[in-house]
Amino acid sequence: MRFVFLFFFVFYLNAQQSYIDYLSPYHPTVSNKGMVVTQNNLSSDVGIEILNKGGNAIDAAVAVGFSLAVTLPRAGNLGGGGFMLVYLKEKDEIFYIDYRSKSPLNASIDNIFDLNGKNISPIDFSDDIYDKTRYGYKAPAIPGTVAGLLEAHEKFGSLPLEEVLAPAIRQANEGILVSYDLEKAIDDTHQLKKDPESLRIYFKNGSAIKENSIFKRPDLEKTFKLIASNGKDGFYKGDIAKAIVKAMNLNNGLFSLKDFESYSVEISEPIVASYRGNLVFTAGPPSGGGITLLTALNILSFFDLKKFNSDSAVTYHLISEALRRGHNNRSHFVGDPDYFDVPVNQLLSKERTIELAKTIDIKKATKSTVVKPLELIKESRDTTHYSIIDKMGNAVSNTYTLGYSFGSGVTIPDTGILMNNQMNNFAYRYGDKKERGRSASTGNRFEAGKSPMSTMAPTMVFNEKGELMLITGSPGGSLIPAAILRVITGVIDFDLDIGQATMLPRVHKDWPTTGILYERTLNSDVVRIINKRIGHKMTSEHTMGSTQSIQIINQTNYGFADLRRPNASVSVQTN
């Protein structure tokens, strides 16, 4: 009997060690019950509270979405928008929820930029003119977050809405302990100081609220309660919508009640590609991040990365070139599908992939002229992502944003709602050679009522047996595909556990730039080889993205919260 016990103990230990490398400092959290991974520990615990009450992954995701408006106000929000993937285990179905912000119906180039009928080409716009889409009351698009979260709850949730929102209401009422990160983020955000309501909420006596102080949000508590009682109409047809429109109109904004009454969420199928026999599902248009990610994975399928180390110069070179061609597809052909016919099937086709893969030299950086030129869209990196799985196997991957950190800086009085600056994501200066020109797909040219392109890409991966094996996503603007791609290749190509895959150094390559952006943790010798031998100009970056991921192996969940941003955490169901 002693021998049998010892045998099974050793077997169990080896089985665990086959996945978790105890020589690595990056250990996943392990559980066979529900799991929540977010960018804030307090909100991760909210998700678990809902799971412990018998809610499913969708209930938990909705609760977390509202909670983050309290705990992570620079990115968590009611005044922004995003994309969500929902997986229902029993039905074996996956859904894509598009709740991206939309431009006001009465918006025009003239009234957005206060041209007053002057015939000025966007190419001649000054930075001061463009700032109107970055900060203040012209910057926000119609928020979709509340509609998206409540649509998910209505279609797929199991608990009453009042119960789902109760933890966020409690956090707003009782307050949260201010972290160093929150104090610093507020202090570094200049647009907050220019808005009277934001200044009142986030500053005391001219200084950002202090670390270790209690930050109560009675304004958000009131808003949460209205939504809990009245659902979607409580935000889009009631007092909240009226308050937002009133504040906007008093400050030369462009919102109308019709914008809110007509806002709708789109539920469809996500886009998908096969990678090494695994199916990768992610957000379709108006997300350009999903197109970028799947294009890059398609290209990498033609190269055997396992022949190289995960940290070899060749690996980083191939990943960079694949990402570059992914951004090519994104920037030429993606926009709001209600306004632009996005050729998704053609972009992800075998023919297109072969065409792009053939232009890659495994030993040399590709010249700019080899791939059709396009211009960049500079995006904010202050988005947030969370991943959730319940004990039944249902799952959510959700990414949402205000745009810049704290969005436009505008807070609507008496509501606590920070507004986004997503009007900044349209292409106003198509064809201009400068980055500020927003030169991108013709599909992303500004139009009233339209959603701007985004790089948000919530992602799920299923193995060859059709089993969910990975839930992931990231903030980071145009760097999002790079972060997610590195995690996927780390897990699939190099058999790393989710902790190790998450903390691999990341690289980003856009187009038409010739260089590579790399994290400073990348080995200096590798950097030198990529620069001198392969021919990429190398530029360092502190961090890229912040993936919050769950890997599933044999019905066991392995969660890891990216260490690149503070306060992220994994929380585990207890009953």
Secondary structure, 3 states (H helix, E strand, C coil): CHHHHHHHHHHHHHHHHHHCCCCCCCCCEEECCCEEEECCHHHHHHHHHHHHCCCCHHHHHHHHHHHHHHHCCCCCCCCCEEEEEEEECCCCEEEEEEECCECCCCCCHHHHCCCCCCCCCHHHCCHHHHHHHCCCCCCCCECCHHHHHHHHHHHHCCCCHHHHHHHHHHHHHHCEECCHHHHHHHHCCHHHHCCHHHHHHHEECCEECCCCCEECCHHHHHHHHHHHHHHHHHHHCCHHHHHHHHHHHHCCCCCCHHHHHCCCCEEECCEEEEECCEEEEECCCCECHHHHHHHHHHHHCCCCHHHCCCCCHHHHHHHHHHHHHHHHHHHHHCCCCCCCCCCHHHHCCHHHHHHHHCCCECCECCCHHHCCCCCCCCCCCCEEEEEEECCCCCEEEEEEECCCCCCCCCEECCCCEECCCHHHHCECCCCCCCHHHCCCCHHHECCCCCCCCECCCCEEEECCCCCEEEEECCCCHHHHHHHHHHHHHHHHCCCCCHHHHHCCCCEECCCCCCCEEEECCCCHHHHHHHHHHHCCCEEEECCCCCCEEEEEECCEEEEEECCCCCCCEEEECCC
